[in-house]
Structures are given as structure tokens and as C-alpha cells.
Amino acid sequence: MRPLIGIPCYRSIRKRTALFGVKAAYCQALQAAGAVPILIPLLDDDQALLDLYGRLDGLLLSGGGDIAPRHFGERRLTRLIEVSRARDRVELLVTRRAAQDGLPILAICRGVQMLNVALGGTLYQHIDSQVTAVLRHCFYPGFARNHIGHEVLVQAGTRLAGIAGTGALPVNSFHHQAVKGVASALRVSATAPDGVIEALEAPGERFVLGVQWHPEDLIQDDPRMLRLFQSFVAAAS
């Protein structure tokens, strides 16, 4: 039986109707890697969420809006984008539970930021104003989802290096926030040339890996991006 991978939703409004959903590319990448995706709605019933969580073989944290700074002990310093109290609450709940239980986690863009915050780390709220000599990291809107924004340097001896190789890896880039203080349970496995952290992982055998780019949009262009999902699904199997 193929592993069941949960993806917390975002909330949107269409024609005055509230919707829960995720970007199709996440589901398609998981399917291509041999998993079955299932959406986790933003319910206000923690027990219902944990009942659903208990059926999962892995957790994928997807991209999206900003995380409220209060979750990492800061006041708001700049304009934030699409902050969702419900999404923050649900993702913090299931991420902390997954980390506690050793459930495999793949975290993408906002997801790597959420992984870091859930485990006690902090974020740059806006890297353009908080990082010196920063590269361009946000190529949205106006660029194709598979547009290569810059390279990242993958560190030797990491899980990410075992999947994608060491050295320079070309990636897309659609973020204005990034990891600042790394949670004690995680280590850095890739950085951009300007020093911005681009990947985190948990040391040891557990599959806990987060990337700041969007590999789901690159699986047709770079086999290493599909291998990232395949490695995650293999750990969840």
C-alpha cells in the first residue's frame, strides 16, 4: 500500500465562500514519487486533527504566506503577507507532534520556516531589509514557477547531499522571509551565496528535511528534485 502523506491546507475566499486547499503541484509530485496525498483542513478541533494525523505516514509542509512573528518571540517589523492564525495553529500542532513521534517530514518554502519555528527557531521577517548584500530571492510574480533564481551550496555529509549531491544546485526562489536562528534540533544543509539559509535537516536517521525553494515545480526539469520526493516517500513507506 502506498504511504499516506498529509498536507495542511491554506484558506482562501472565492465568491464569498471559504475554501481549504493546496497547490496541485505538491499532490502531483507526491503521486509521481509513489505516495497518496491527503489534505489536512484547518479545523478548530485539535482532537479531530490528531485523529487524522494518526493515520498519516508522513507530513509535507507546503509554501504560502508568512508566519505570525509572535510564534518566534518577535513583534512585527514589516508588512507581512497572508498571515493566517488558523494555518499557523494547525501547522504548529501537527509539526510538533510529527517531530515528537519521528514521523517523516518534508518542508517546502514556508514549510521550512514553519519547521524551524515549531522546533524553537526564528525567522528574518524580510530579508531585503535584514540581511546585508542580499541576493534577489523573490521572483514572484512575473516569472515561471521553474525559473532558476540562484544557486544554493549543498553541504557535504548531509542528507540533502546524499539526495542531490554536494556543491552548487540551481533552484527557483519565491520567498521574502528566511530562517534566522536555527532550532537546536536542526542543522543547516544548504545556503545561498549571500549566506541565507536554504535548507535544514535533522541529524540522524529520521527523515526531517526542509528546503527554501520549490522542488515540486522542478521535477520535470531536474531529476534531483524528484529524488527529493522519492526519498521522503521511501522514508514514509
HUHU-V917229 format. One record per backbone hydrogen bond with DSSP energy under -0.5 kcal/mol. CO is the residue of the C=O (numbers start at 1). NH is the residue of the N-H. E is the energy in kcal/mol with one decimal. If there is no record, write none. Layout:
BEGIN
CO:NH:E
CO:NH:E
END
This chain:
BEGIN
3:5:-0.6
3:36:-2.9
4:6:-0.5
4:57:-3.2
4:58:-1.2
5:38:-2.6
6:60:-3.0
7:40:-2.6
10:21:-1.8
12:19:-3.2
14:17:-1.3
17:14:-2.7
19:12:-2.3
21:10:-2.6
23:26:-1.2
23:27:-0.8
24:28:-2.5
25:29:-2.3
26:30:-2.2
27:31:-2.4
28:32:-2.4
29:33:-1.4
30:35:-2.7
31:34:-1.3
35:37:-0.5
36:5:-2.5
38:7:-2.2
39:41:-0.7
40:9:-2.5
41:43:-1.9
44:46:-0.7
45:49:-2.0
46:50:-2.5
47:51:-2.3
48:52:-2.0
49:53:-2.9
50:54:-2.1
52:55:-1.8
53:56:-2.1
57:104:-0.6
58:6:-2.4
59:61:-0.5
59:106:-2.3
60:8:-0.6
60:62:-0.6
61:108:-3.1
66:84:-0.6
68:71:-2.0
69:72:-2.0
69:74:-2.1
70:73:-1.2
81:66:-3.3
84:88:-2.6
85:89:-2.2
86:90:-2.4
87:91:-2.7
88:92:-2.5
89:93:-2.1
90:94:-2.5
91:95:-2.4
92:96:-2.1
93:97:-1.8
94:98:-2.5
95:99:-2.6
96:100:-2.1
97:101:-2.2
98:102:-1.1
98:103:-2.0
104:59:-2.4
105:209:-2.2
106:61:-2.4
107:211:-2.8
108:111:-3.1
109:112:-0.8
109:113:-1.4
110:114:-2.9
111:115:-2.7
112:116:-2.0
113:117:-2.5
114:118:-3.1
115:119:-1.3
116:121:-3.6
117:120:-1.7
122:180:-2.6
123:125:-0.6
124:178:-1.2
126:129:-1.3
126:130:-1.0
127:131:-2.2
131:134:-0.8
135:137:-0.5
137:139:-0.7
137:175:-1.4
144:147:-1.9
147:149:-0.7
150:171:-2.7
151:193:-0.6
152:154:-0.7
152:169:-2.5
153:191:-1.5
154:167:-1.8
155:158:-1.0
158:162:-1.6
159:163:-1.1
160:163:-0.7
160:164:-3.3
161:165:-2.2
167:154:-2.7
169:152:-2.2
171:149:-1.9
171:150:-1.5
173:139:-1.9
176:127:-2.7
178:124:-3.2
179:197:-0.5
180:182:-0.6
181:122:-2.3
183:186:-1.9
187:201:-2.1
189:155:-2.5
190:198:-2.6
190:199:-1.5
191:153:-3.4
192:195:-2.2
196:192:-2.8
198:212:-2.9
199:189:-2.5
199:190:-1.2
200:210:-3.1
201:187:-2.5
206:208:-1.2
207:105:-2.8
208:202:-2.2
209:107:-2.5
210:200:-2.2
211:109:-2.7
213:109:-0.5
213:215:-0.6
214:217:-1.4
215:218:-1.9
215:219:-0.5
218:221:-1.2
218:222:-2.4
222:225:-1.7
222:226:-0.9
223:227:-2.0
224:228:-1.3
225:229:-1.2
226:230:-2.6
227:231:-2.7
228:232:-1.7
229:233:-2.8
230:234:-2.4
231:235:-1.9
232:236:-1.5
233:237:-0.9
234:237:-0.5
END
